[in-house]
């Protein structure tokens, strides 16, 4: 009897051990299930993270647009100069002019008290100027992810690298549209019709305003801001650091020599000036982003919109011009962007 009881207890221990044991098959199945779950969840998590960053970029753009509207309202509708320099260095630029409207009056005050030499090293990180999807600028001292529309101009593109260089200082006085050997006031009027923000060079008095845009191509059809991954620091006065532009040598015009036709477009091969046209830091003056096929733009009506990177280049060029219509440029295609 005792032997039978001992045998029964041994069988029970063996059965219990057999039931509670984990086999390699159980482990393999568990790992497989976890891998399947990870494969399903990780893309969704990545998509959500990307979407969140894109929304933050768009909110930053809205802050800049709101600040620009406030600035214009306090200056009879006038918009800031792209930059102002003297022989000693930078005086201001569009970022510095907007600092009070961006709740950064203290930063502007500190800027004003610094010498010109110190301003070149004044690289404070300002969150509202940086898109979290921009690895070159996010949480970087002096980082800038947003640039302003500085119209058409003369630039040089290095044939081997595609890098863009500023041959002469960009401005209203650089294009002789009627090719009479002199840049006259009429030429300057055509130039400012191609963009919004211009460097203030000696003698410049023509300045863009919201009223000018409203009475011309319209605020909903005119770009103020764009994202860019390839610009410089916000404390710069260089056009290629703080603006996007288009080179006139890459644009085909319908003009027959009369002033009314100067900005009538027939085509464009923009290269590094086109949307997502290159990736050379500080030498690719065009919109770009890490938003998978779209970039965020700020319009003169205060709207921040996403536009496909495959936008037709002539439509993009028309969105740059605040008053192209007056000089022969049609706006028929704008509703399709």
QUIWOKA-V862018 format. One record per helix or strand of 2 or more residues. SS is the DSSP state (H for helix, E for strand). FROM is the first residue (numbers start at 1). TO is the last residue. Records with the same first field share a line. If there is no record, write none. Layout:
SS: FROM-TO  FROM-TO
This chain:
H: 2-20  24-74  94-98  100-102  105-113  116-119  127-129  185-192  210-214  219-221  239-242  248-250  259-261  271-273  313-320  324-327  332-336
E: 83-86  89-93  146-153  156-157  164-165  199-200  223-227  243-247  251-253  265-268  294-299  304-308
